[in-house]
Amino acid sequence: MEEIKQNGVYTTQEARDFLKISNSTIKRFFKKGVLRANKVGGRYRILGHELLRLVSPRAEEKAVNLYQRLKKKTKKTVEKW
């Protein structure tokens, strides 16, 4: 199997093959916002970094923690004003 390229653009079929999920599951992911995609010419296109984010929850968790810390720091700074 090919490597997922961060800047690559993939079809739903390619994304399903990478993730090993069914058509109904990928539709559910789109609907619930688990996987973000753009509709181009009536077809969905998924960016590679979205697939990588989905298969690497630790990276997403680190990003969320960083965001939360930054948010708290900003809130404290704003309260001082």
CORJOUR-V192956 format. One record per backbone hydrogen bond with DSSP energy under -1.0 kcal/mol. NH is the residue of the N-H (numbers start at 1). CO is the residue of the C=O. Records with the same first field share a line. If there is no record, write none. Layout:
NH: CO  CO
This chain:
8: 5
10: 46
15: 11
16: 12
17: 13
18: 14
19: 15
20: 16
21: 16
26: 22
27: 23
28: 24
29: 25
30: 26
31: 27
32: 28
34: 29
35: 29
38: 45
40: 43
43: 40
45: 38
46: 10
48: 8
49: 6
51: 47
52: 48
53: 49
54: 50
55: 51
56: 52
60: 56
61: 57
62: 58
63: 59
64: 60
65: 61
66: 62
67: 63
68: 64
69: 65
70: 66
71: 67
72: 68
73: 69
74: 70
75: 71
76: 72
77: 73
78: 74
79: 75
80: 76
